Amino acid sequence: MADDNKKVVIELQDVKREFLVGDETVHALRGVSFKIYEGEFVTIMGKSGSGKSTLLNQLGCLDTPTKGEYYLDGVSVRKMSKPQRAVLRNRKIGFIFQNYNLLPKTTSVENVELPLMYNTGISAKERRERAIAALQAVGLGDRLYHRSNQMSGGQMQRVAIARALVNNPAVILADEATGNLDTRTSFEILVLFQKLHAQGRTIIFVTHNPDIANYSSRNIMLRDGHVISDEYNKNIMSAAEGLSALPANTDE
């Protein structure tokens, strides 16, 4: 259940997003409202056309509402300029993508340093130290200087998670973060997300996979631009137990 004593990290108030396609107005979001509190692990689900991608762009400060308000860590986003949103996005959100979005021919530690490059208050020494600490936190202390082509999909996604953590963001925003991974590796990544949740991280995991909701604390379902359900998970499944139950050498 929501704890009103906890800090509100995300708040949407009757958010609408409309696009003009030719002569037709497309209503991608039709008055979406919810709050996400510090320390929640929330899955956002919906089929193609539900408004999921549009909502992701709102939450990630990549776009702004046509109507309504969006507050990120207490800051109103809707009237911000693109440069202002870019600064807020860099400081407050850690992104994790389905395709990892790592720079090729670049080491793990250099990839993780990237979000810190835009903060002039952080020295090169501190930047390297924080990147190493983030990689160690996701179990990649022995892969600091490996390049993308020297790592598995699961290892690349761990680098992406370390990059998302390095700025100590208000929220981690994951877009189909297990979509390109096999079952075993998906469970390994879910184990890591559950550990981050246990440490008090705020996580929003956007996915079309209904199984992911079993491992989060709350699930928001979209359909046709509306929130049709917003439910707390009373029986959170353990990804570690799911991983241990898999056959030893499964690729399924």
LUMDRENZA-954357 format. One record per residue (C-alpha): x negated, y negated, z negated; residue in one letter. Coordinates in steps of 0.25 Angstrom, whole numbers, plus 5000, padded with zeros to 4 digits. Layout:
# residues N
XYZa...
This chain:
# residues 252
500050005000m499649865002a498949794990d499349644990d498249624980n497249654991k496749555001k497449545015v496449565026v497349565038i498749495039e499649485051l500849405050q501849425061d500749435072v501249435086k500449445099r500949415113e500249425126f500749375139l500649475150v501049415163g502449355160d502649455149e502449435134t501849555127v502149565112h500949645107a501149615092l502549575088r502449525074g501449605066v501249585051s500449655041f499349635031k498049725029i497449725015y495949735012e495549875011g496649935019e496350045030f497450015041v497750085054t498550005064i499150105074m500050095087g500150145101k499750075113s500549955115g500849945100s500049815098g498949885091k497849825100s498449685099t498449695084l497049745084l496649615091n497349535081q496749595069l495349585075g495549435078c495349465093l496749405096d497749315089t499249325087p500249255096t501049235083k500849265068g499649265059e498449355057y497549335045y496249405044l495649405030d496549285027g496149205040v497149175050s496749225064v497849175073r497349035076k495849065076m495049035088s494349155095k492949115089p493649105075q494249235077r492949295081a492249245068v493349305060l493349435067r491849455065n491849425051r493149495046k493349615056i492549735058g492949795072f492849945075i493249985089f493550125096q492350105105n491350065094y490949935102n489549955099l488449885107l487649985116p486149995114k486249935101t485949995087t487050025077s486449925067v486449815078e487949845082n488349835067v487549695066e488449635077l489549575069p488549515060l487849445072m488949335072y488749295057n487549205056t487549215041g487049355042i485549375044s484949475054a484449555041k485749555034e486449595047r485549715049r485749755034e487249745035r487349825048a486449935042i487349935030a488549945038a488050065046l487550135034q488950115028a489550195040v488550305039g487650255050l486350225043g485550315051d486050255064r485750115062l484850105075y485650195084h486250145097r487650175101s487250275111n486550355100q487750365092m489050445092s490450385092g490650405078g489350335075q489650215084m490950195077q490250195064r489350085069v490550015073a491150025059i489849975053a489949855063r491349825058a490849835043l489649755044v490349615043n491149665031n492449625038p493749605031a494349715040v493849825049i494649835062l494549975069a495149995083d495350145086e493950165079a494050315080t494650315094g493450365101n492950465091l493150615089d493950665078t492750695068r492150565071t493550495069s493650555056f492250505052e492550365056i493850375048l493050425036v492250295037l493450205038f494050275026q492750245018k492850095023l494250095018h493850155005a492850045004q493849935005g493749905020r494949855027t495149935040i496149915051i496150035061f496850015074v497150155080t498150235089h497750365081n498850395070p497950485063d497050365058i498150315050a498050435041n496750375036y497050235034s497850165022s498850105031r499450115045n500050005053i500850045066m501149955078l502149975088r502549875099d501849765092g502549785078h502049855066v503049965064i502350025052s501349995041d501150105031e500150135020y499550275021n499750345008k498950465011n497650425018i496950545024m495450565022s494650555034a493550625027a494450745024e494850735039g493450745044l493050855035s494250935040a493750935054l493051055060p491551035060a491251005074n492650955080t492650855091d494150855091e
